[in-house]
């Protein structure tokens, strides 16, 4: 089964379970040298950024669920394209499918979209500093980039 790195709305485990019922979350992962942005279509995408990292959820994607995920990401009309990227997990590097938006131009999020991504990031236990970054807010006082409180 292929691995899939979710960094936007697909981090929501309940929504993914409905879309891709035979797939399962494996835990958090990181995509180095990329940055999370909301693009001009109003959805999350990633752009190359040498000093940034994108946090997300790694899924063991069942082959039977790939077509449903491709439809959700609207590959047929070119909203997203699918690539294979190395991601880092606690167990080491892995290669995973990643969907990248057709537009890398920043734009406003669709109503309610960013809030759902942030809620999914919290549910996944992503670092608080990263969650603040995708919300466009300053990082919480006393937190480092990895999201742990400093002494």
N, C-alpha and C positions, 0 to 999 in steps of 0.2 A: 504494500500500500504506500502511496506517496505521502510525503510530509507536506504540510501546508502551514505557512506563517501568516497569521491574522494580526493586523495592527489597527483595524478600524471597527466597523460594526460587527464583523464576524468574531470579534473577541467575546461577544455575548454568547455564553454557553447555551442558554435556553433557545435563542434564535438559531444558533448553529445546529442544535439537536433537531429542531423542526425542519431545517433546510437539508441537513446531511445526517440523517438518523443512524447510519451505520458507522459514522466517524466518531473519534473520541479525542478529547483534549489530552495532551501529554504534559503540559506545564508551560511556564514562561520561557521566552527566548528573546534574543537581541539580534538586530540587524545592524552591523557596524557601517560607518561611513555613509549613513543616510539620515534624512530628517523627515519627520511627519509634517505634512501640510494639508490644509483644506484647499482644494483646487477650485478653479473657476466653474466647475460643474457642481460644486457644493458638497463634494465628498472627499474623504481622506485619500491621500496618495503619499508616495515617498519620493524624495528627490535626493540625488547624490550630494552629500555634504561631508567632506573628509573628517571633520571633528565632531560629528554628531552620531547619535545612536537612536534607533527606533526599537522600542520594547513592544512585545506582543505575546500572543499565545500560539504555541505549536500544536498542530492537530495531526493525528494519524488519520489521513483522509482515505476512506474506502473508495475503491475504484468505482463502485456503483453510485457514489455521491458526486463525482467530479462533474458530470454533466449538469446537475442541479446547481452546483456552485458557479460553473461557467455562465449559466443563465442568470443567476442572481447578480453576477458581476457584469452582465451584459456584454460579454465578449463578442457576440455576433454583430452588434452595432458599434463596437470599438470603444465603449466607455472605459474598459480596462483591457490590458493585455497581460498575459501570463509569462513569467520568467522563472528561472531557477536561480536561487541565491544561497550563499552560505549564511547560516545563522548560528549563533552561539547559544548553547544550552548549558545547564550545570554539568551535564555529562560530556561536554565537548562540542566541537563543531558538527553541524549536520547540513545537508543540502535540502532546501525546501522550495516548494512553489510559492510564488509571491505575485499578487495582482497589483499592477501599477496603472494608475489613471492616465487617460490619454492627454490630459492637460497637466502641466506642472506650474501653470500660472496660479498664484494665490487668489482666493475669492472667499466670499462669505459662505458659511455652512447653510445647508437647507434647514428649515425650522425643525428643531428638536434633534437633529442629527448629531451634532457635537456632544450634546448632553448624553445621548445614548452611548456614544463612544467612551466618554469619560466614566459613565456608570459601569461599563464593561471593563474598563481598565482598573477601576477600583475593585470590582468583583474578582478580577484576575490577580490582584495583589501586586500590581506594577508599582514601581517606586513613586513615592509621593511627589518628588521633584519632577519626575517625568510627566505625571498627570497634570501638575501645575503648568508645565511647558506646553502640553497640547491644549490646555484650556486658555493659554495665552496670558497666564497670571504669573507673578513672581513666585519663585519657589518658597515654600514655608520656611520661616526663620529657624535656623539651627539644623537644617538638613543639607547634606551633601548631595552630589549628583546621583549617587547610588540609592538615595532615599532613606538612609539611616541617620538617626539623630547623632549629631556630633557632641563631644563632651567639652 
